[in-house]
Amino acid sequence: MRAITQDSYGAPEEVMVLRDVDRPVPGEREVLVRVHAAPVSGTDWHLARGLPYVARPITGWRRPRSRIPGYDLAGTVVQAGPAVATLRPGDQVYGWAAGTFAEYVAVPEKQLAPIPANLTLEQAAAVPIAAFTALQAIRDGAGLRPGGTGDPRPAGTAPRVLITGASGGVGTYAVQFAKAYGAHVTGMCRTSKIDLVAGLGADEVVDYTSTPLRDLGRRFDVLIDLYGNPSLDGCSRVLVPGGTIVYVGGTGGRWFMGTDRWLRGMALAPLRRLRTRPVIHSDSRDDLATITGMIESGAVRPVLDRTFPLAQAAEAIRYVTAGEVRGQAVLRCAD
Ligand SMILES: NC(=O)c1ccc[n+]([C@@H]2O[C@H](COP(=O)([O-])OP(=O)(O)OC[C@H]3O[C@@H](n4cnc5c(N)ncnc54)[C@H](OP(=O)(O)O)[C@@H]3O)[C@@H](O)[C@H]2O)c1
């Protein structure tokens, strides 16, 4: 089968090579999936270069631990291991697995679910990890619940949530989950994507190129920090006393990529009467079921910008890091 392989760290166009490799054989509780599509994101650009360095014990010291990049997928089951109970050849599934920039991948049954009935396989590929991260930021980080029941303030007062990076892979879901969970949502993005974020249901959209965070001039209950890692001074200016910073994105620095600012913020926020909630997404079958339900009910939808053939993985990663992508881009792995 064809797969993108990577034997060293570096710029994607230098280290990602399309090769013929052995097709994986599914284990007892695994299925072999023909990968229809796999998403690319800015995280793939960092991982290709082995950044941040502090993550190398997990990602691999000198070379990537997983030779084939890619962490989520949508595709068709072609073979099921003998102990697989819920999936059969022909099922269209989505979920997470290492090595999805390939025509086939063997995936534990428990990491897959049927794709939402109202999505194509390409749209479904743009869901799992971006949506996990957004759901967990809104529900577990911000403490919002469907109908706003997690909000301790009087009924009828919607929590005011500010989301930076609202036009990106994670942000487009975060806006929709926050709205579905009863928040008043303000999203920040560049000028050309204001229509996109407004179309996802944001109550207000701020163009960060003309109004940076420090000039917002109003306060929120929650900041979902997907871009920028603002200082505590910056956060104090946009949050009410007792407000919450939900750290999700990391910006800047090859060693820590912003996580050092998370730690400083977590240590010092109580002195500013602010709360902090770091979110490192966890892959969760239960959350995939929640997300499937919300997509099928129309509360949430993926934003798919464009697709690339598998051979153009490096170009796709460059495209998403160049800033023009609206939502997400996916690779067509089994064209
Ligand atoms: N904690 C976790 O488990 C987890 C999981 C997944 C991702 N992440 C992190 O979450 C962050 C967002 O991921 P993503 O996949 O959504 O990234 P993405 O698709 O590349 O989106 C990046 C977002 O940042 C905004 N942005 C870029 N430059 C900016 C600037 N100069 N000022 C203000 N905003 C700017 C973009 O807005 P415009 O496009 O409108 O300019 C876009 O909305 C990344 O840092 C990623 O590493 C964390």
The ligand as an ORCA input file, in Angstrom:
! r2SCAN-3c Opt
* xyz 0 1
  N      -4.563     20.853     23.969
  C      -4.828     19.943     23.020
  O      -5.081     18.760     23.290
  C      -4.811     20.380     21.582
  C      -5.342     19.560     20.577
  C      -5.370     20.035     19.262
  C      -4.831     21.288     18.971
  N      -4.270     22.021     19.977
  C      -3.706     23.353     19.751
  O      -4.797     24.240     19.623
  C      -4.419     25.320     18.771
  C      -5.448     25.454     17.667
  O      -5.372     24.280     16.857
  P      -6.069     24.264     15.417
  O      -5.874     22.914     14.863
  O      -7.429     24.838     15.511
  O      -5.140     25.300     14.637
  P      -5.461     26.025     13.257
  O      -6.528     25.301     12.529
  O      -4.145     26.262     12.608
  O      -6.083     27.448     13.713
  C      -5.269     28.452     14.216
  C      -6.135     29.600     14.657
  O      -5.276     30.629     15.208
  C      -5.620     31.865     14.642
  N      -4.456     32.736     14.469
  C      -3.391     32.526     13.666
  N      -2.532     33.569     13.735
  C      -3.075     34.437     14.612
  C      -2.663     35.710     15.121
  N      -1.510     36.283     14.738
  N      -3.455     36.323     16.042
  C      -4.625     35.758     16.446
  N      -5.072     34.547     15.998
  C      -4.304     33.902     15.082
  C      -6.187     31.533     13.296
  O      -7.054     32.611     12.916
  P      -7.123     33.112     11.373
  O      -6.974     31.873     10.544
  O      -8.466     33.741     11.292
  O      -5.969     34.041     11.189
  C      -6.926     30.233     13.528
  O      -8.238     30.473     13.964
  C      -3.005     24.995     18.270
  O      -2.082     25.667     19.088
  C      -2.898     23.502     18.475
  O      -1.549     23.087     18.658
  C      -4.271     21.615     21.274
*
